[in-house]
Amino acid sequence: MQQLHPDDKTRSFYVGISITLVIALMAALLGKIPYLDIVGQLVLAIMIGMIWGHTIGIKNSHRSGVQFSSKKLLRVGIILLGLRLNLSDMHDAGLHAFLYAGLLLTIALVTVYSLARLFRVDKTLSILTACGTAICGAAAIVAIAPLVKAKESTTAVSVAVIAVLGTMFTFIYTLMYPLLPFTDYQYGIFAGGTLHEIAHAVAASTAGGEKAENIAIVVKLTRVALLVPVAILIGIYVKRRESQNDKQRFSLKTLPIPWFIFGFLAMSAINTIGFLPGSVVNLLIAAAYLLLSMAMAGLGLNVEFSVFKKSGLHVFLAALLGTLVLIGCGYSLIYVMGLG
């Protein structure tokens, strides 16, 4: 096999990155089209990547650049996404809204993971899908994936399942809004607490007006913030399991802490204190979504459809049933907790 010259390797590396950039820009443009904006550019990026990978394809020499996008740029994107979170908004929403988000997150995590394991889905895919349902869809899945050493094809399956479910329920919520016995404020809490992606929560809550949309974003971003403790707990669980298998003593020093999550919190703090002008924050958030879209494109380019055939139906069923449990609990807790 002929070895590539260093200059050719460098060129191929940047070509791989460029392919993910092109796909990300296509997803961003498509994401502005009515109805497709509900799906969101992250999900569109992985879908386009999957289609590209199985039609046009990519050369093996370009895969290093694709891998860079799906792993390194992913972390930078997650860090910058922290600028969407204003910690003071979470404080103003009150303890009840925080408890509401925390309870639903816990219920969804346990339910989806348990159902997936009951349906004999492997542990890694079960964890990723549970986190995607409970926390913040694709962003949570790709943040947790390195901790559980998930294959890109496994990560892509989980992202696709949550994308389909989230989009489906976004349409259902919008249609059902006039029939629900909620105030606009309660509807916003409900949407933010039970839908998967930030884009889903925003799109569905729009039906209830500005008041519903504002509280939906706060509740949803509270779930996003809880990604940090969940990631740390999963990291501890994985390390303990590895220590038992290798018969090594567990140590916090060797814990694979996702440091980029703390970058996410640092960006949230910067946004909270108003250190950066609003125009700069908006620009950086747009950059975050572009980088995350490039990461999703990288995932899509490496999808193997055989993985869908093997696990897709079972994990979809687990996530669907878990989402229905989440919706039922979210509906009930609004009245039990006296929210709104």
TORKOL-4160 file (C-alpha; in steps of 0.2 Angstrom, whole numbers, padded with zeros to 4 digits, m for minus):
340
<pt num="1" X="0000" Y="0000" Z="0000"/>
<pt num="2" X="0007" Y="0017" Z="m0005"/>
<pt num="3" X="0011" Y="0029" Z="0009"/>
<pt num="4" X="0005" Y="0047" Z="0008"/>
<pt num="5" X="0018" Y="0061" Z="0007"/>
<pt num="6" X="0016" Y="0072" Z="0023"/>
<pt num="7" X="0010" Y="0086" Z="0012"/>
<pt num="8" X="m0003" Y="0075" Z="0005"/>
<pt num="9" X="m0009" Y="0069" Z="0022"/>
<pt num="10" X="m0011" Y="0087" Z="0028"/>
<pt num="11" X="m0021" Y="0091" Z="0012"/>
<pt num="12" X="m0032" Y="0076" Z="0014"/>
<pt num="13" X="m0034" Y="0081" Z="0033"/>
<pt num="14" X="m0041" Y="0098" Z="0028"/>
<pt num="15" X="m0051" Y="0090" Z="0014"/>
<pt num="16" X="m0060" Y="0079" Z="0027"/>
<pt num="17" X="m0064" Y="0094" Z="0038"/>
<pt num="18" X="m0070" Y="0104" Z="0023"/>
<pt num="19" X="m0082" Y="0090" Z="0018"/>
<pt num="20" X="m0090" Y="0092" Z="0036"/>
<pt num="21" X="m0090" Y="0111" Z="0034"/>
<pt num="22" X="m0100" Y="0110" Z="0018"/>
<pt num="23" X="m0112" Y="0098" Z="0025"/>
<pt num="24" X="m0114" Y="0109" Z="0041"/>
<pt num="25" X="m0118" Y="0124" Z="0030"/>
<pt num="26" X="m0130" Y="0114" Z="0019"/>
<pt num="27" X="m0139" Y="0109" Z="0036"/>
<pt num="28" X="m0139" Y="0127" Z="0042"/>
<pt num="29" X="m0147" Y="0133" Z="0026"/>
<pt num="30" X="m0160" Y="0119" Z="0026"/>
<pt num="31" X="m0164" Y="0122" Z="0044"/>
<pt num="32" X="m0171" Y="0139" Z="0039"/>
<pt num="33" X="m0185" Y="0132" Z="0029"/>
<pt num="34" X="m0202" Y="0131" Z="0037"/>
<pt num="35" X="m0205" Y="0114" Z="0045"/>
<pt num="36" X="m0187" Y="0109" Z="0043"/>
<pt num="37" X="m0182" Y="0122" Z="0056"/>
<pt num="38" X="m0191" Y="0110" Z="0069"/>
<pt num="39" X="m0179" Y="0096" Z="0065"/>
<pt num="40" X="m0165" Y="0108" Z="0068"/>
<pt num="41" X="m0148" Y="0110" Z="0059"/>
<pt num="42" X="m0139" Y="0097" Z="0070"/>
<pt num="43" X="m0151" Y="0083" Z="0065"/>
<pt num="44" X="m0151" Y="0088" Z="0047"/>
<pt num="45" X="m0132" Y="0088" Z="0047"/>
<pt num="46" X="m0131" Y="0070" Z="0053"/>
<pt num="47" X="m0144" Y="0065" Z="0040"/>
<pt num="48" X="m0135" Y="0074" Z="0026"/>
<pt num="49" X="m0119" Y="0065" Z="0032"/>
<pt num="50" X="m0127" Y="0048" Z="0031"/>
<pt num="51" X="m0134" Y="0051" Z="0013"/>
<pt num="52" X="m0117" Y="0058" Z="0008"/>
<pt num="53" X="m0107" Y="0043" Z="0015"/>
<pt num="54" X="m0118" Y="0031" Z="0006"/>
<pt num="55" X="m0119" Y="0039" Z="m0010"/>
<pt num="56" X="m0104" Y="0051" Z="m0014"/>
<pt num="57" X="m0093" Y="0042" Z="0000"/>
<pt num="58" X="m0077" Y="0048" Z="0007"/>
<pt num="59" X="m0059" Y="0042" Z="0004"/>
<pt num="60" X="m0050" Y="0034" Z="0018"/>
<pt num="61" X="m0037" Y="0047" Z="0017"/>
<pt num="62" X="m0050" Y="0060" Z="0022"/>
<pt num="63" X="m0056" Y="0051" Z="0037"/>
<pt num="64" X="m0043" Y="0059" Z="0049"/>
<pt num="65" X="m0051" Y="0076" Z="0045"/>
<pt num="66" X="m0068" Y="0069" Z="0047"/>
<pt num="67" X="m0063" Y="0062" Z="0064"/>
<pt num="68" X="m0056" Y="0078" Z="0070"/>
<pt num="69" X="m0073" Y="0087" Z="0066"/>
<pt num="70" X="m0083" Y="0073" Z="0075"/>
<pt num="71" X="m0072" Y="0073" Z="0091"/>
<pt num="72" X="m0061" Y="0089" Z="0093"/>
<pt num="73" X="m0073" Y="0102" Z="0085"/>
<pt num="74" X="m0087" Y="0094" Z="0095"/>
<pt num="75" X="m0079" Y="0098" Z="0111"/>
<pt num="76" X="m0076" Y="0116" Z="0106"/>
<pt num="77" X="m0094" Y="0117" Z="0100"/>
<pt num="78" X="m0101" Y="0111" Z="0117"/>
<pt num="79" X="m0090" Y="0123" Z="0127"/>
<pt num="80" X="m0097" Y="0138" Z="0116"/>
<pt num="81" X="m0115" Y="0132" Z="0118"/>
<pt num="82" X="m0113" Y="0136" Z="0136"/>
<pt num="83" X="m0116" Y="0154" Z="0131"/>
<pt num="84" X="m0135" Y="0150" Z="0128"/>
<pt num="85" X="m0136" Y="0147" Z="0147"/>
<pt num="86" X="m0139" Y="0161" Z="0158"/>
<pt num="87" X="m0138" Y="0155" Z="0176"/>
<pt num="88" X="m0148" Y="0170" Z="0183"/>
<pt num="89" X="m0163" Y="0164" Z="0172"/>
<pt num="90" X="m0162" Y="0147" Z="0181"/>
<pt num="91" X="m0162" Y="0156" Z="0198"/>
<pt num="92" X="m0176" Y="0167" Z="0193"/>
<pt num="93" X="m0187" Y="0152" Z="0188"/>
<pt num="94" X="m0186" Y="0146" Z="0206"/>
<pt num="95" X="m0183" Y="0130" Z="0215"/>
<pt num="96" X="m0199" Y="0122" Z="0209"/>
<pt num="97" X="m0194" Y="0123" Z="0190"/>
<pt num="98" X="m0176" Y="0116" Z="0194"/>
<pt num="99" X="m0184" Y="0102" Z="0204"/>
<pt num="100" X="m0196" Y="0099" Z="0190"/>
<pt num="101" X="m0182" Y="0097" Z="0177"/>
<pt num="102" X="m0172" Y="0087" Z="0189"/>
<pt num="103" X="m0186" Y="0074" Z="0193"/>
<pt num="104" X="m0190" Y="0072" Z="0174"/>
<pt num="105" X="m0172" Y="0070" Z="0170"/>
<pt num="106" X="m0170" Y="0056" Z="0182"/>
<pt num="107" X="m0186" Y="0048" Z="0177"/>
<pt num="108" X="m0182" Y="0048" Z="0159"/>
<pt num="109" X="m0164" Y="0041" Z="0162"/>
<pt num="110" X="m0170" Y="0027" Z="0173"/>
<pt num="111" X="m0185" Y="0022" Z="0162"/>
<pt num="112" X="m0176" Y="0023" Z="0145"/>
<pt num="113" X="m0161" Y="0014" Z="0151"/>
<pt num="114" X="m0171" Y="0000" Z="0159"/>
<pt num="115" X="m0182" Y="m0002" Z="0145"/>
<pt num="116" X="m0168" Y="m0003" Z="0132"/>
<pt num="117" X="m0159" Y="m0016" Z="0143"/>
<pt num="118" X="m0175" Y="m0026" Z="0144"/>
<pt num="119" X="m0176" Y="m0026" Z="0125"/>
<pt num="120" X="m0158" Y="m0032" Z="0125"/>
<pt num="121" X="m0150" Y="m0017" Z="0118"/>
<pt num="122" X="m0132" Y="m0016" Z="0123"/>
<pt num="123" X="m0127" Y="m0005" Z="0138"/>
<pt num="124" X="m0118" Y="0009" Z="0128"/>
<pt num="125" X="m0132" Y="0012" Z="0116"/>
<pt num="126" X="m0144" Y="0011" Z="0131"/>
<pt num="127" X="m0135" Y="0024" Z="0141"/>
<pt num="128" X="m0133" Y="0036" Z="0126"/>
<pt num="129" X="m0151" Y="0035" Z="0121"/>
<pt num="130" X="m0157" Y="0038" Z="0139"/>
<pt num="131" X="m0146" Y="0053" Z="0141"/>
<pt num="132" X="m0152" Y="0060" Z="0124"/>
<pt num="133" X="m0170" Y="0058" Z="0130"/>
<pt num="134" X="m0167" Y="0065" Z="0147"/>
<pt num="135" X="m0156" Y="0079" Z="0144"/>
<pt num="136" X="m0154" Y="0088" Z="0128"/>
<pt num="137" X="m0154" Y="0076" Z="0113"/>
<pt num="138" X="m0140" Y="0075" Z="0101"/>
<pt num="139" X="m0129" Y="0087" Z="0111"/>
<pt num="140" X="m0130" Y="0076" Z="0127"/>
<pt num="141" X="m0127" Y="0060" Z="0117"/>
<pt num="142" X="m0111" Y="0066" Z="0109"/>
<pt num="143" X="m0105" Y="0074" Z="0125"/>
<pt num="144" X="m0107" Y="0057" Z="0134"/>
<pt num="145" X="m0101" Y="0046" Z="0120"/>
<pt num="146" X="m0082" Y="0048" Z="0124"/>
<pt num="147" X="m0085" Y="0043" Z="0142"/>
<pt num="148" X="m0093" Y="0027" Z="0137"/>
<pt num="149" X="m0081" Y="0024" Z="0123"/>
<pt num="150" X="m0095" Y="0023" Z="0110"/>
<pt num="151" X="m0092" Y="0019" Z="0092"/>
<pt num="152" X="m0097" Y="0033" Z="0080"/>
<pt num="153" X="m0110" Y="0021" Z="0072"/>
<pt num="154" X="m0118" Y="0018" Z="0089"/>
<pt num="155" X="m0118" Y="0037" Z="0093"/>
<pt num="156" X="m0126" Y="0040" Z="0076"/>
<pt num="157" X="m0140" Y="0027" Z="0079"/>
<pt num="158" X="m0144" Y="0035" Z="0096"/>
<pt num="159" X="m0144" Y="0053" Z="0088"/>
<pt num="160" X="m0156" Y="0047" Z="0074"/>
<pt num="161" X="m0168" Y="0039" Z="0086"/>
<pt num="162" X="m0170" Y="0054" Z="0097"/>
<pt num="163" X="m0171" Y="0066" Z="0082"/>
<pt num="164" X="m0186" Y="0056" Z="0075"/>
<pt num="165" X="m0195" Y="0055" Z="0092"/>
<pt num="166" X="m0192" Y="0073" Z="0096"/>
<pt num="167" X="m0198" Y="0080" Z="0079"/>
<pt num="168" X="m0213" Y="0069" Z="0080"/>
<pt num="169" X="m0218" Y="0075" Z="0097"/>
<pt num="170" X="m0215" Y="0093" Z="0093"/>
<pt num="171" X="m0228" Y="0092" Z="0079"/>
<pt num="172" X="m0240" Y="0083" Z="0091"/>
<pt num="173" X="m0237" Y="0096" Z="0105"/>
<pt num="174" X="m0241" Y="0110" Z="0093"/>
<pt num="175" X="m0257" Y="0102" Z="0087"/>
<pt num="176" X="m0263" Y="0098" Z="0104"/>
<pt num="177" X="m0259" Y="0115" Z="0112"/>
<pt num="178" X="m0277" Y="0122" Z="0110"/>
<pt num="179" X="m0284" Y="0106" Z="0119"/>
<pt num="180" X="m0272" Y="0105" Z="0134"/>
<pt num="181" X="m0278" Y="0112" Z="0150"/>
<pt num="182" X="m0263" Y="0123" Z="0153"/>
<pt num="183" X="m0260" Y="0141" Z="0154"/>
<pt num="184" X="m0246" Y="0148" Z="0142"/>
<pt num="185" X="m0234" Y="0147" Z="0156"/>
<pt num="186" X="m0238" Y="0129" Z="0161"/>
<pt num="187" X="m0237" Y="0124" Z="0143"/>
<pt num="188" X="m0220" Y="0131" Z="0142"/>
<pt num="189" X="m0214" Y="0122" Z="0157"/>
<pt num="190" X="m0221" Y="0106" Z="0150"/>
<pt num="191" X="m0213" Y="0108" Z="0133"/>
<pt num="192" X="m0196" Y="0113" Z="0141"/>
<pt num="193" X="m0197" Y="0098" Z="0153"/>
<pt num="194" X="m0202" Y="0084" Z="0141"/>
<pt num="195" X="m0195" Y="0088" Z="0124"/>
<pt num="196" X="m0178" Y="0082" Z="0118"/>
<pt num="197" X="m0168" Y="0095" Z="0109"/>
<pt num="198" X="m0168" Y="0114" Z="0113"/>
<pt num="199" X="m0174" Y="0116" Z="0095"/>
<pt num="200" X="m0189" Y="0105" Z="0099"/>
<pt num="201" X="m0193" Y="0114" Z="0115"/>
<pt num="202" X="m0192" Y="0131" Z="0106"/>
<pt num="203" X="m0202" Y="0126" Z="0091"/>
<pt num="204" X="m0216" Y="0118" Z="0101"/>
<pt num="205" X="m0217" Y="0132" Z="0114"/>
<pt num="206" X="m0220" Y="0145" Z="0101"/>
<pt num="207" X="m0238" Y="0140" Z="0100"/>
<pt num="208" X="m0241" Y="0147" Z="0117"/>
<pt num="209" X="m0233" Y="0164" Z="0114"/>
<pt num="210" X="m0218" Y="0173" Z="0121"/>
<pt num="211" X="m0222" Y="0168" Z="0139"/>
<pt num="212" X="m0222" Y="0150" Z="0135"/>
<pt num="213" X="m0206" Y="0151" Z="0125"/>
<pt num="214" X="m0196" Y="0160" Z="0138"/>
<pt num="215" X="m0200" Y="0148" Z="0152"/>
<pt num="216" X="m0198" Y="0133" Z="0140"/>
<pt num="217" X="m0180" Y="0139" Z="0136"/>
<pt num="218" X="m0176" Y="0141" Z="0155"/>
<pt num="219" X="m0183" Y="0124" Z="0160"/>
<pt num="220" X="m0174" Y="0116" Z="0145"/>
<pt num="221" X="m0158" Y="0124" Z="0148"/>
<pt num="222" X="m0159" Y="0118" Z="0166"/>
<pt num="223" X="m0159" Y="0101" Z="0159"/>
<pt num="224" X="m0144" Y="0105" Z="0149"/>
<pt num="225" X="m0135" Y="0112" Z="0164"/>
<pt num="226" X="m0138" Y="0095" Z="0173"/>
<pt num="227" X="m0128" Y="0087" Z="0159"/>
<pt num="228" X="m0112" Y="0091" Z="0170"/>
<pt num="229" X="m0117" Y="0080" Z="0185"/>
<pt num="230" X="m0124" Y="0067" Z="0174"/>
<pt num="231" X="m0108" Y="0066" Z="0164"/>
<pt num="232" X="m0097" Y="0065" Z="0180"/>
<pt num="233" X="m0108" Y="0051" Z="0187"/>
<pt num="234" X="m0107" Y="0041" Z="0171"/>
<pt num="235" X="m0088" Y="0044" Z="0171"/>
<pt num="236" X="m0087" Y="0037" Z="0189"/>
<pt num="237" X="m0098" Y="0022" Z="0184"/>
<pt num="238" X="m0088" Y="0018" Z="0169"/>
<pt num="239" X="m0071" Y="0019" Z="0178"/>
<pt num="240" X="m0077" Y="0008" Z="0192"/>
<pt num="241" X="m0083" Y="m0005" Z="0180"/>
<pt num="242" X="m0066" Y="m0005" Z="0171"/>
<pt num="243" X="m0057" Y="m0006" Z="0188"/>
<pt num="244" X="m0067" Y="m0021" Z="0193"/>
<pt num="245" X="m0064" Y="m0029" Z="0176"/>
<pt num="246" X="m0045" Y="m0026" Z="0177"/>
<pt num="247" X="m0045" Y="m0030" Z="0196"/>
<pt num="248" X="m0037" Y="m0012" Z="0198"/>
<pt num="249" X="m0041" Y="m0001" Z="0213"/>
<pt num="250" X="m0053" Y="0013" Z="0208"/>
<pt num="251" X="m0046" Y="0030" Z="0210"/>
<pt num="252" X="m0053" Y="0048" Z="0207"/>
<pt num="253" X="m0036" Y="0053" Z="0200"/>
<pt num="254" X="m0039" Y="0041" Z="0185"/>
<pt num="255" X="m0057" Y="0047" Z="0182"/>
<pt num="256" X="m0060" Y="0052" Z="0164"/>
<pt num="257" X="m0068" Y="0069" Z="0169"/>
<pt num="258" X="m0075" Y="0078" Z="0154"/>
<pt num="259" X="m0066" Y="0094" Z="0156"/>
<pt num="260" X="m0075" Y="0102" Z="0141"/>
<pt num="261" X="m0091" Y="0101" Z="0151"/>
<pt num="262" X="m0083" Y="0113" Z="0164"/>
<pt num="263" X="m0079" Y="0124" Z="0149"/>
<pt num="264" X="m0097" Y="0124" Z="0145"/>
<pt num="265" X="m0101" Y="0130" Z="0163"/>
<pt num="266" X="m0087" Y="0144" Z="0162"/>
<pt num="267" X="m0095" Y="0150" Z="0146"/>
<pt num="268" X="m0112" Y="0150" Z="0155"/>
<pt num="269" X="m0104" Y="0161" Z="0169"/>
<pt num="270" X="m0097" Y="0173" Z="0156"/>
<pt num="271" X="m0114" Y="0175" Z="0148"/>
<pt num="272" X="m0122" Y="0177" Z="0166"/>
<pt num="273" X="m0111" Y="0191" Z="0171"/>
<pt num="274" X="m0113" Y="0200" Z="0154"/>
<pt num="275" X="m0094" Y="0200" Z="0151"/>
<pt num="276" X="m0097" Y="0199" Z="0132"/>
<pt num="277" X="m0108" Y="0211" Z="0121"/>
<pt num="278" X="m0124" Y="0202" Z="0115"/>
<pt num="279" X="m0119" Y="0203" Z="0097"/>
<pt num="280" X="m0103" Y="0194" Z="0101"/>
<pt num="281" X="m0113" Y="0181" Z="0111"/>
<pt num="282" X="m0125" Y="0178" Z="0096"/>
<pt num="283" X="m0110" Y="0176" Z="0085"/>
<pt num="284" X="m0101" Y="0163" Z="0096"/>
<pt num="285" X="m0118" Y="0153" Z="0098"/>
<pt num="286" X="m0119" Y="0153" Z="0079"/>
<pt num="287" X="m0101" Y="0147" Z="0078"/>
<pt num="288" X="m0105" Y="0133" Z="0091"/>
<pt num="289" X="m0120" Y="0126" Z="0081"/>
<pt num="290" X="m0109" Y="0127" Z="0065"/>
<pt num="291" X="m0095" Y="0117" Z="0075"/>
<pt num="292" X="m0108" Y="0105" Z="0082"/>
<pt num="293" X="m0116" Y="0103" Z="0064"/>
<pt num="294" X="m0098" Y="0098" Z="0058"/>
<pt num="295" X="m0097" Y="0085" Z="0071"/>
<pt num="296" X="m0114" Y="0078" Z="0067"/>
<pt num="297" X="m0109" Y="0078" Z="0049"/>
<pt num="298" X="m0093" Y="0068" Z="0054"/>
<pt num="299" X="m0104" Y="0055" Z="0063"/>
<pt num="300" X="m0116" Y="0054" Z="0049"/>
<pt num="301" X="m0102" Y="0050" Z="0037"/>
<pt num="302" X="m0097" Y="0035" Z="0047"/>
<pt num="303" X="m0114" Y="0028" Z="0050"/>
<pt num="304" X="m0116" Y="0009" Z="0046"/>
<pt num="305" X="m0134" Y="0005" Z="0041"/>
<pt num="306" X="m0131" Y="m0013" Z="0048"/>
<pt num="307" X="m0131" Y="m0005" Z="0065"/>
<pt num="308" X="m0148" Y="0002" Z="0063"/>
<pt num="309" X="m0155" Y="m0015" Z="0057"/>
<pt num="310" X="m0147" Y="m0024" Z="0072"/>
<pt num="311" X="m0152" Y="m0012" Z="0086"/>
<pt num="312" X="m0162" Y="0002" Z="0079"/>
<pt num="313" X="m0180" Y="m0004" Z="0081"/>
<pt num="314" X="m0177" Y="m0010" Z="0099"/>
<pt num="315" X="m0169" Y="0006" Z="0105"/>
<pt num="316" X="m0183" Y="0016" Z="0096"/>
<pt num="317" X="m0196" Y="0007" Z="0105"/>
<pt num="318" X="m0187" Y="0009" Z="0122"/>
<pt num="319" X="m0185" Y="0028" Z="0119"/>
<pt num="320" X="m0203" Y="0029" Z="0113"/>
<pt num="321" X="m0211" Y="0021" Z="0128"/>
<pt num="322" X="m0199" Y="0031" Z="0139"/>
<pt num="323" X="m0204" Y="0047" Z="0131"/>
<pt num="324" X="m0222" Y="0043" Z="0134"/>
<pt num="325" X="m0218" Y="0040" Z="0153"/>
<pt num="326" X="m0209" Y="0056" Z="0153"/>
<pt num="327" X="m0224" Y="0066" Z="0145"/>
<pt num="328" X="m0236" Y="0058" Z="0158"/>
<pt num="329" X="m0225" Y="0062" Z="0173"/>
<pt num="330" X="m0222" Y="0080" Z="0166"/>
<pt num="331" X="m0240" Y="0083" Z="0164"/>
<pt num="332" X="m0244" Y="0076" Z="0182"/>
<pt num="333" X="m0230" Y="0085" Z="0190"/>
<pt num="334" X="m0236" Y="0102" Z="0185"/>
<pt num="335" X="m0252" Y="0100" Z="0195"/>
<pt num="336" X="m0243" Y="0090" Z="0209"/>
<pt num="337" X="m0230" Y="0104" Z="0211"/>
<pt num="338" X="m0242" Y="0118" Z="0209"/>
<pt num="339" X="m0232" Y="0125" Z="0195"/>
<pt num="340" X="m0239" Y="0141" Z="0186"/>
